Amino acid sequence: MKLDYKKTIFVGMAFFVISMFWITYDNIIAKILIDKFGLTQVSSGFVMALDNILALFMLPLFGSLSDKTKSKYGRRTPYIFIGTLVAAVAFVTLSFVDQKQTERIESSTIIEEYDYINDKITLNGEPVNLTLGEWNQIFNEIRAKRSTDYALGRITAAERDKTLNKMQEDYDRIIEVYGIDKSNLNYQLTALQQRDFVDIYHNYLSNKAYEMTSRQPANFILFIGLLFIVLVAMSTFRSPAVALMPDVTIKPLRSKANAVINLLGAIGGIISTGLLLFLGLSKASYVHYTSIFLITSGLMIAGLAVFLITVNEKKLVAEYELEVKRLGLEETEEQPKEKTIGKLTKSQFKSLVFILVSVFLWFTGYNAVTTKLSDYAPKVLQMDFAIPLIIAQATAIIAFIPIGVLSSKFGRKKMILVGVALLTISFASASFLTAQTGWIIYIILGLTGIAWATINVNSFPMVVELATGNDVGKYTGYYYTFSMAAQIMTPVLSGAFMHYLGRGTLFPYAAFFVFASFITMLFVKHGDRRLEEDNKSLLEYYDVD
């Protein structure tokens, strides 16, 4: 029995398309919502959680529908074709809405004021810290502009007061937290204090963008409508795309096949992030995203074309059935193992609960960073967000094999604890980074990739280890319910912290939840490795959730 790598790669093209799309989506949509439409961190977080909300019921729905589908093209292919095509067309249509909104931003004073503050906080390209008096002068200029705009009828009294009240609240909070003497105008701000004052200015610009959106909401409504179509379309074919591989691959080779598909997904993610870097779209706030919309949609169509040309689903399924009969691998429903017949023991149930709580907690911390980093890095660290993400993706890919080997030797729980500890230290360290020390994020995100790979390799197997032969699906459902719930909640909750307490709370927030998962994992006593997993090939260590 040998895996047909060529066939597996072609079958995995759908997953390649999915991974590439989501990396692009996560990195640019939040920035468009916050910078160009002026949404708060909370409301933009809700929009970013929509895909996970839809996934809760659409993934099982369309997975089940594809199981029952009968067509001349097979069970899964129609969903992959229609879903990819609709998503790609709707996604490229978003570029026209983004273009329109960007032109509106360019016709305002927002970019001029954005450039003004960048000139103030940098000297010859290097970040500098202003004095308290210099910041007071900047804020007084904002107050004067707001008063002038109100006097000329450009804004309402409510809009003026909302902006100025928010600015004053943030200013007073920073003064109180750091114990700064407001009367000492010559006080030289530290890098951390400067970081928080810059955040006030970015919030002011976002409020100005929201004023434009609220006066002429049609463009925003169209953007959200198209975005919803994109998310629904993506949800229709993910489950069928994932289900296709086991449809055409005999059971003993599925682990290797899934590893190949996971690698394809990782490559898709790196390509997507690399394109953002190459096109110069991973730092500035008010750039035109037309190119990345077009290229991503084009690559989705190209990937679909390769899939349709090379994958004849009905033929592959027929070949699979012949192979199963030839090798005597007819699959029958597995019976529960004798040692786990009936309900879990009290100790096993306790372990299951603590594993699932841990899953929820570390996804809460990790997903907050991945969702918000594209907004955080350019504004807080004054740097590109794409390079750190590429480093994280690359280190995770490199780490899977050695982590898999170590997990076989030392056990899943111990390796998860190591990964969680490393992730906590990484996020906690990132909390103290400023524009002057932002380069350290390259190291931190590299360690984050290793830490997340360590957790990912072992967490899902620990959950299904507690399942009997006939309820693996149920325990898989538990795992995805808890991880998905975290990914629904955390963009909104982390957004609330960033809105009310500043962007600087992102990494402390993430570190807190990841550390909490370390505590809950200490109570897990069951679900460790099976001895037969020691015989895995190196490639199979990429067979992870």
TAJO-V145081 format. One record per pair of residues at least 24 apart in sequence whose ideal C-beta (glycine too) atoms are under 8 Angstrom apart, sorted by the first residue. I is the first residue (numbers start at 0). GAP is how many residues later the second one is. Records with the same first field share a line. If there is no record, write none. Layout:
# TAJO-V145081
I->GAP + GAP
This chain:
# TAJO-V145081
0->249 + 251 + 252 + 326
1->251
2->246 + 250 + 253 + 254 + 257
4->255
6->241 + 309
7->237 + 241 + 249 + 252 + 253
8->251 + 255
9->296 + 297 + 300 + 301
10->233 + 234 + 237 + 246 + 250 + 296 + 300 + 305
11->233 + 248 + 249 + 252 + 253
12->251 + 290 + 291 + 293 + 294 + 297 + 298
13->66 + 70 + 223 + 227 + 230 + 289 + 290 + 293
14->226 + 227 + 246 + 249 + 250 + 253
15->248 + 249 + 251 + 252 + 287
16->67 + 251 + 282 + 283 + 286 + 287
17->216 + 220 + 223 + 247 + 250
18->245 + 246 + 247 + 249 + 250 + 253
19->248 + 249 + 251 + 252 + 276 + 279 + 280 + 283
20->66 + 70 + 213 + 251 + 275 + 279
21->29 + 212 + 247
22->245 + 246 + 249 + 250 + 366
23->248 + 251 + 252 + 268 + 272
24->26 + 205
25->344 + 345 + 348
26->245 + 246 + 249 + 255 + 347 + 358 + 359 + 362
27->248 + 253 + 261 + 264 + 346
28->198
29->341 + 342 + 344 + 345
30->254 + 343 + 344
31->66 + 69 + 191 + 257
33->172 + 341
34->70 + 170 + 171 + 174 + 250 + 251
35->62 + 65 + 66 + 69 + 173 + 250
36->64 + 172 + 173 + 176 + 183 + 186
37->168 + 169 + 170 + 171 + 172 + 173 + 174 + 175
38->167 + 171
39->166 + 455 + 459
40->331 + 334 + 453 + 454 + 455 + 457 + 458 + 462
41->450 + 453 + 454 + 457
42->452
43->447 + 451
44->326 + 446 + 447 + 448 + 449 + 450 + 451
45->445 + 446 + 449
46->177 + 180
47->323 + 443
48->438 + 439 + 440 + 442 + 443
49->177 + 178 + 181
50->180 + 183 + 184
51->432 + 435 + 436
52->435
53->177 + 178 + 181
54->180 + 183 + 429
55->425 + 428 + 432
57->174 + 177 + 178
58->176 + 179 + 180
59->179
61->173 + 174 + 175 + 176 + 177 + 178
62->176 + 177 + 179 + 180
65->173 + 174 + 177
66->176
71->242
72->240 + 241
73->239 + 240 + 243
74->165 + 172 + 238
75->164 + 165 + 167 + 168 + 171 + 237
76->167 + 231 + 234 + 236
78->157 + 158 + 161 + 162
79->157 + 160 + 161 + 164 + 224 + 227
80->223 + 227
81->151 + 154 + 155
82->150 + 151 + 152 + 153 + 154 + 155 + 157
83->149 + 153 + 216 + 217 + 219 + 220
84->216 + 219
85->143 + 147 + 150
86->143 + 146 + 147 + 213
87->209 + 210 + 212 + 213 + 216
88->208
89->136 + 139 + 140 + 143
90->139 + 202 + 205 + 206 + 209
91->201 + 202 + 205
92->133
93->129 + 132 + 133 + 136 + 199
94->194 + 195 + 198 + 199
96->122 + 125 + 126 + 129
97->125 + 190 + 191 + 192 + 195
98->189 + 191
99->119
100->118 + 119 + 122
101->184 + 185 + 186 + 187
103->108 + 112 + 115
104->104 + 107 + 181
105->180
107->100 + 104
108->99
109->95 + 98 + 99 + 176
110->175
112->92 + 95
113->91 + 171 + 172
116->81 + 84
120->73 + 77 + 261 + 314
121->260
126->64 + 67 + 255 + 307 + 308 + 309
128->59 + 60 + 61 + 62 + 64 + 65
129->59 + 64 + 67
130->54 + 55 + 56 + 57 + 58
131->48 + 50 + 52 + 53 + 54 + 55 + 57
132->52 + 53 + 54
134->54 + 62
135->49
137->63
138->28 + 32 + 61
141->25 + 62
154->56
158->52
161->45
162->41 + 44 + 45
165->37 + 38 + 41
166->33 + 36 + 37
169->26 + 29 + 30 + 33 + 332
170->26 + 29
172->328 + 329
173->26 + 328
190->243 + 244 + 245 + 246
191->240 + 242 + 312
193->240 + 241
194->185 + 239 + 240 + 309
195->306 + 308
197->181 + 182
198->180 + 181 + 303 + 304 + 305
201->177 + 301
204->80
243->67 + 69
246->66 + 69 + 70 + 73
247->65 + 68 + 69 + 71 + 72
248->71
249->70 + 73 + 74 + 77 + 79
250->78 + 80
251->77
254->281 + 285 + 288
255->281 + 283 + 284 + 287
257->284 + 285
258->280 + 281 + 282 + 283 + 284
259->279 + 282
261->280 + 281 + 282
262->134 + 279
265->127 + 130 + 131
268->124
269->120 + 123 + 124
270->28
271->24
272->113 + 116 + 117 + 120
273->112 + 116
275->110
276->107 + 109 + 110 + 113
281->92 + 96 + 102 + 103 + 104 + 105
282->94 + 95 + 100 + 101 + 102
283->94
284->93 + 94
332->137
333->135 + 136
334->134 + 135
335->132 + 133 + 134 + 135
336->131 + 132
339->126 + 128
340->127
343->122
346->178 + 179
347->118 + 178
349->173 + 175
350->115 + 172 + 173 + 174 + 175 + 176
351->111 + 114 + 123 + 126 + 174 + 175
353->166 + 167 + 169 + 170
354->104 + 107 + 108 + 111 + 166 + 169 + 172
355->107 + 122 + 123 + 126
356->125 + 160 + 163
357->58 + 62 + 101 + 159 + 162 + 163 + 166
358->100 + 104 + 120 + 123 + 124 + 127 + 158
359->122 + 123 + 125 + 126
360->125 + 152 + 153 + 155 + 156 + 159
361->58 + 61 + 93 + 151 + 152 + 155
362->119 + 120 + 123 + 124 + 127
363->122 + 125 + 126 + 129 + 149
364->58 + 62 + 125 + 144 + 145 + 146 + 147 + 148 + 149 + 152
365->57 + 86 + 144 + 148
366->119 + 120 + 123 + 124
367->122 + 123 + 125 + 126 + 138 + 141 + 142 + 145
368->58 + 79 + 137 + 138 + 141
370->119 + 120 + 123
371->119 + 122 + 123 + 126 + 131 + 134
374->128
375->127 + 130
376->61 + 64
378->124
379->53 + 54 + 55 + 123 + 124
380->52 + 53 + 54 + 57 + 60
381->53 + 56
382->52 + 55 + 56 + 58
386->55
387->53 + 54 + 56 + 57
388->56
390->51 + 54 + 55 + 58
391->53 + 54 + 56 + 57 + 60
392->56
393->52 + 55
394->51 + 52 + 54 + 55 + 58
395->53 + 54 + 56 + 57 + 60
396->56
398->50 + 51 + 54 + 55
399->53 + 57 + 141 + 142 + 144
400->137 + 140 + 141
402->47 + 50 + 51 + 54 + 138
403->53 + 132 + 134 + 136 + 137
404->136
406->50 + 51 + 122
407->121 + 125 + 126 + 128
410->117 + 118
411->46 + 47 + 49 + 50 + 115 + 116 + 117
412->45 + 49 + 108 + 111 + 114 + 115
414->39 + 42 + 43
415->38 + 39 + 42 + 43 + 46 + 105
416->101 + 104 + 105
417->36
418->31 + 32 + 33 + 34 + 35 + 36 + 39
419->31 + 35 + 94 + 95 + 97 + 98 + 101
420->97
421->25 + 28 + 29 + 32
422->25 + 28 + 29 + 32 + 91
423->87 + 90 + 91 + 94
425->25
426->80 + 81 + 83 + 84 + 87
427->79 + 80 + 83 + 87
429->77
430->73 + 76 + 77 + 80
432->74
455->88 + 89
456->84 + 87
458->86
459->84 + 85
460->66 + 68 + 72
461->62 + 65 + 66
462->64
464->61 + 62 + 63 + 64 + 65
465->60 + 61
478->66
